[in-house]
Amino acid sequence: MAEVIASLLVDDPHRAQRDAARAAMTGADWIELRLDRWPIDAPLDELVRAIQLPVLLSCRVPEDGGAYRGTLEDRRRMFERGLDAGVRGIDLELEEKWMPTRDVLVVRSHHDFKGIPDDLHDLRDRLLDAGDVAKIACVAHDLADAVPLFELLASSDPEREPTVAFAMGERASASRILCCALGSPFTYASVPGTPETAPGQISSDLLAGLYHARDLSSSTELAGVLGDPARHSLGPWLHNRALRAAGRDAVYLPLETSRPRELLAALPTRRLLGLSVTAPHKESLLGFCHRRTSAAEAVGAVNTLTQDAHGVWVGHNTDVHGVRAAFERAGLAVEAGDTGCVLGGGGAARAAAIALRDLGLEVTILARSLDPIREFANRHGFVVGALRTERLVERPPKAVVHATPVGSAAGPSGRLLPDWTPPPGTFVLDMVYRPHETVLLRDVAAAGAVPIPGIEMFLAQAADQVGAFVGVRPDEAELRNYLAGMGIVG
């Protein structure tokens, strides 16, 4: 089991006490006091005594991502005062020759802001020769960049070679959780309401609450969403809740990468429970799967990966059912000759087109770039056209699906076709689910049409994913209530 160390850059004792108390209430096991800006001669006794958790001291120079510009001697004196005050551990760089004179935990650390060094195993051994725990933190611009760190953890004995290794940077933030499941004895968190002390830190409440980092171990099953971006996804909230409810020792992570196959090759295959797939990987990972469900074949894209009993990757597409279920829940009744229109040309748009066809609608796909979607449309008998408002006005559809990132928290703001007003009674599904109410949905409601929030489609397809992962489909109503109770959806 791993521990969570909440890191605080301190310069005021009263504020530090408040922040440390907040960290303790939100799941931290240790407090790291970063002394980069602490007054050189200020005492530490009162602060350390006031903190109810074990305290780890560190003081970073600019080369290691810190702000300390004093002398080596002054820094050592601060450490000595910390030892006298009763701290339980000290974090020192490999180059620091000073060692504490008391029996405390010594973390020897290496921070690399250029990338991942080649000599990770040798570096780990040198850090362990000089301390009790090796800590290696390197900047990464993609989660796949952190693969050498995952391989290092996989080859390290947690008992004989205790090693903390993760990547710094927002796109690789999941490595701070994944390292706990790969043998790291602890990971570092920010404290809610305080600045990060390193790029890509996750707050202690999310690490301990959402991801249950303290419960992760070498037996924990792994799941996640592969995408670029992926950090905006509601998947971790919904899936971690569903997996815990199913009694699984598992964690679901936002796996943000432009190189999904490289990342997949480095993860422990036998522990992979399943993966969600989002843009832009839905089509490219179809060929990764040796088996595909009929929905995945029809769409030509996957949004879910599982393994069968023989370790063979199976590609699913639960988006089709998600779209269909959202319209059915909204009360769509299809009559002969009714049409449906999909706005967009990616994997999600293809799934929406299949869903509208299954509902009995004649389907038109409007996209900015027609060549990528033309073969798919011809194969299924769909009409394709340029993304223009006139196409929606000439023959008003009964149902419309918006399947682009426009209006999402992670995409361009506004509306895809701002001059289109749906006629009253038109059913409009916006696949965007963050924010819950988009500009498009507000305009649809104002026009007297029927707005369908993307969360309805998301919940249905995600429940199918959980069912594919663990064999039992969760209750959608319970998941909807959970997300609403957390204030994540309206």
N, C-alpha and C positions, 0 to 999 in steps of 0.2 A: 504494500500500500504506500502511496506517495503522500507527501505533505505539501502544503501551500505556504510559500513565504511571500508575505506582502511587503513590497519595497516602498520605502518612504524617503524622499530627499528632504532632510530636515534642516531648518535654520531657526526655528522658534519652538521652545520646549512645550508651551501650552498647546499650540496647534498640533504638534507632533503627538501629544497625549491623546487629543481628540481623534486624530486620524488613526492612531493605533487601536483605540477602542472601537472605532468603526470597522477596522479590519478584522478584529476579533469577532465582532457580531456578524460579519459576513463570510465567515468560514476560514479565515487564516489560521495557520498553526504556529507560524513564526512571524516576527517582524524584523525586516532588514532596515536598519538605520543607516542611510547613506549620509556620511558626514562631509560631503564635498563642500558644503556651504556653512557648516557648523563653525561658530566662532572658536578660534584656536584654543583659547584659555577657558572656555565655558565648561562648567562641570557637567557630567553625565549622570551622576548618582540619582538625582531626583527623577529624571526622565526614565531611566532604566527601571527603577523601583516601581514607578507608576504604571508601567506596561505589564499587563497580566500574562503575556505570552513570552516564550524564550526570545531573546534578542540576538541577532546576527549583525555585527558591525562591518561596514565597508566604507571605502573612501576612494573614489575614482578620479584619476587624472584625465585630462582631455583626450589623450591617445586611446583611452579605454572607454570613451563615451561619457566621461564625467566632467566636473567643473572645478576640481581642486587644483589650486595653483600655488599652494604653499610648499614648504620644504619637506623633504623626506623625514627629517628629525621631528618636525612638528606633527606630522601625520602619525608617526610611531608613538608620540606622547599621547595623542588622542586615543589611540588603541589601548595604551597602558591604562589610561583613566577609565576606559570602558571595561577593561578586565577588572579593575578595582571595584567598579560599580556592579559587577555581577553578570556581564553579558555571557551568553552560552556558546557563541561562535564568532569567528572572524574570517572574512573573505579577503584573501591576498592574491595578487598576481604572481605568476611564476617567477618573475624577475625580483620580487621582494625577498631579500635575504633574512629579514627580521622574522623571528618566530615568537609566538606568545609563550610566556613563562608559566602559564597556568594550563590546566587540563581542560581545554575547550575544543569544540569542533573547529577544524581548520579546513576551509574550502579554498582550494587553489584554482584560480579561474583564468581563462583566456578569452578575450573579446576580440573578434576580428571584424572590422567594418569594411573590409575589401571583398570578402567572400569566404568560401569554405577552403581551408588549407588542405594540402594533399597528405600531410603526415599526421592524420588524426590519431592513429593508434599510438604512434610514438609520442605525440603531444599528451594524450591521455596518460601514458605511463609516466612521463616526466612530472605531470601534475600530481599524480598519486604518490610518486616518490617523495614529494615535498608536502603532502597534506593528506587529510582523511578522505576527502571527496574531490573528484575532478569536475570542474564546470567549464563547458565549452559553449560559447554563444557567438554565432556568426551571422552576418547580414545575408539575407536571401531575398531575391526579387520574385521568386516563384516557389511554391511549396516543393516542387520537384527539385529545386536547387538543394533542398535539405536532405536529399536521399543519402549522401555519405554520412550524415549525422545519424540517420535511422540505422544504417548498416553498422556504424560504430556501436550503437546501443545493443543491437542484436548480437554482436560478437563479444560483448562485455559481460562478465559475471557480476550480477548485482551485489553479491556478498563480498567477493574478493576485489572487485574493481568498481566500486560505486561511482557512477558517472552521470552527471546531468548534462545533456546535450540538446540544444534546440536552436532554431533560427530566429534572428531578430528581423522585424519588418512586418507590415500589416498583412501582406499576401501570404506570409508563412506563419501566421499566428497560431494556426492549428498545431504546429510542431510543439508548442508549449503545453498542449494537452496530450498529444500523441506520445511524447517522451515518457509520460507517467505510465502508459500502458506498455512501453518498451523497456522498462526497468529503471528509469531515473528515480532516485529516492525523493526528490522534491522538484517543484517548479516554482516560478516566480510570477507574482500577480501585481497589478496596480490596486490601489484602494479606491472604491467608489468616491467620486467627488474630488479626487486629487490627480495631479498630472502623472503621466507615465514616467518611469525612470529609465525606460528603454523602449525602443520602437517595437510595436506589436504586442505589448503586454495586454493581457486579458484581466478584467477586474476580478477581485477575489470572490464576489458574490456569484459571478457567472462560472468561474472555475469550480467552486465548491458546490454550487447549487445546480446550475444547468448541466454541467459536464461531470459532476461527481468525481472530480479529479482525485480526491483522497481515497476513493474506492477502486481506482484503476490499478491493474496488476498484469502480470504476464498471462493470466488466464482470461482477461477481458476480451470479449468479441468486439470487432471493429466494424463500423459502418460510417457512411458519410455521403455528402453530395459533392460530386465532381463538377466543377464549373469555373467559368472565368468571366465575371466574378462569381463568388459563392458566399462571401461573408454576409450578404444581404438576405440570404435565404431564411425562411421560417422553419426549414427542415430540422435544425437542431432542437428547436423548442418542441415541435410536435413529435419527432421521432424519439428523442430521449425520454419524453413523457410516456410514449407508448411502449418503448422497450422496458422501462422500469415497471410499468403496469403489467407487462407480460412476464415479469420475474427474471429477465435476462440480465446477466452481468455483461453489459455492452455499452458502448458509447458511440454517438453519432456526431460527426465532425464536419465543418465546412472546409472542403479540400479544394482550395483555390489554386488552379494550375492551368497553364497553357499546354502542358505536356502530360496528359492523363496516363498514357501507357507507361511512360517512364516511372511515374509515381506508383502505379499499380504493381509494377514489377518489383518494387522495393518493399511493399507491404507484406506482412506474413499471411500468405494465402489461406492457410487453414483457419485463421482467426477472422477472416473477412465474412461477416454475416450477409452483407449485401451493400449495394451502392445505388444512390440516386444519381441521375445524370441530368444536367441542365445545359443551357447554351454556353459555349458553342459546340459542345461535344456529342450531342444527341445523334447526329448522323455519322460522325467519324468513328464512333465506338460500335456502330452496328457490325462492322467487320471484325471487331475484337471478339465477338461472341460466336462460339461454335454452334450454338442452338439459339433459335429465336421463336418467340410466340407468334401466332398468326397476326396479332395486332401490330407487333414490331415489324413483321414482314410487310404488311399492308402500308404502314406509314413510311417505312424505309428509315426508321430512326428508333432509338431506344431511350427510355428515361429511367430504366431500372436494370441493374445487373445482379444476378444471383449465381450461385454455383450449385450444380447437382451433386448427387452422392459420390460421383467420380471426380469431382473437382473441375468439371467442364463449365465454362461460363455460359449462362443463359441470358439472352436479352429480352426484356419485356417492354411494353409500352402501355402504362396505365393512364397516360394523358387522355387516350381515347375515351375510356370509361369516365374519367373525370369531367370532361366536357359534356358528355351525354347526361351524366347524373346532374350536373349543374342546371342544364336546361329543363330536365324533367322535374327537378325540385322547384323551379320557378313557374312550372305549370304550362310549358309549351305544348300546344296541341297542333299537330301537323295535318294539313289537308292536302289532297292531290294538287300538284302544281305549285306548292309552296317552295320558295327558294331560300337558300342560306348563303351567306357570304363570309369569307375569311380574309382578314386584312393581315398580310404578312406572308413570308415565303420560307421560313425556317422549319425546324423539326416540330416545334409546337404548332405551327400553322398546318402542317401536314396532318398531325393528329386531330386537329379540330375539323379539318375537311372530312376525314374518315368518320368522325363522330356525327357530323351533320348528315352525311350520307346515310349512316345507320339509323338516324332519326326519321329518315324518309324525305329529306330535302334535296332539291336539285342544287348542286354546289358550284359556286364561282369563287376563285381565288384571285385576289387583287394584290399585286406585289410590285415593289420598285424594280426589282430585277427578275425578269421572266424566265430567262434561260435555265437557272437552277431548278425551277419548279415545273417546267414544261413537261419533261418526261414523266414525272409523277402524275401530273394532271391528266395527260393523255392515257396513261395506263388505267386510270380509274374513271375516265369519262368526265372529268371536271372541266369547266370553262376557266380559262386564265385571262387576265387583263391587267392593264396598267393601273396603278394605284391613283385613281382620280375620283373625285366626288361624283362626277356625272354618272359613273357606272352604278353607283348606289341609288341615284335619283331616277335613272331610266326605267329600272324595274326594281322597285323597293323590295328588299328581302324580308322574309318573316323573322329570320334569326341572323345575327351578325356576331362574329368572334373577332376581337382585336387581339392579335398574337404577335405583337412586337414589344420591345422594351420601353417605348415612348410613354411617358407618364409615370414610370416606376421610380422608386427611390434611387436605383442605381443607373437609370437611363436618362435620356433627354426629357425635359419637362414639357408640359402642355398636352396637345392632342395630335394624333397622326393626321386627321383630316378635319381641321378646325371649322371649316365651312359646311360640314355635313350635319343636318338635323334629322334624326330618325323620325319617321311618322309615328303617331300614337299607336301603341300596341306592338311595336317592334321589340323583340327580345334581343338585348345586347349584352354579351359576356365580355368583360375586360379581363384577360388572363393576368394582368398585373394585379398583385395582391398586397403590395406595399407601395403606396399607402392603401388602406382599406377602401377609402372612397376617392377615386381618381377624378380628374377634371372631366373625363369622358363620361363617367357614371353620373356625375352631377348634371351634366348637360342632357343626358338621356332621360333622367327623372324629370327634369324641367320641361322636356318636350312631351311628356305623357307616355313615353315608351317604358319598357320594363328593364331596369338595370340589374345585372347579375354580377355581384362582386367576384373577383378572381379567387377569393378564399374558398368559395363553394367548390370550384373545380379543384383547387389545391388540396382541400381536405379529402375529397373523394379519391383522387389519384394517390395521395400519400397513404391513406388507409389501405389501399390495395398494395402499396409498396411494403408496408409493415407486414401485411398478410403474406407476401412473397418471402420476406425475410425470416419470419418466425412461425409461419403456418397458421396463425390466428389473426383474423382481421379485427382491428380495434373498433370500438363504437365511435362513429363520427360525431354524434351529439356530445359525448363526453370530451372529445378533443376540442370541439368548437367552444364548449363552456370553459375549458381550461385556458385556451388562448384569449377568450374574452376576459376571464378573471385576471389574467396577467396584464391586461391592457394592451395586448398585441394586436387584436382586431376589435372592430366596433361591434 
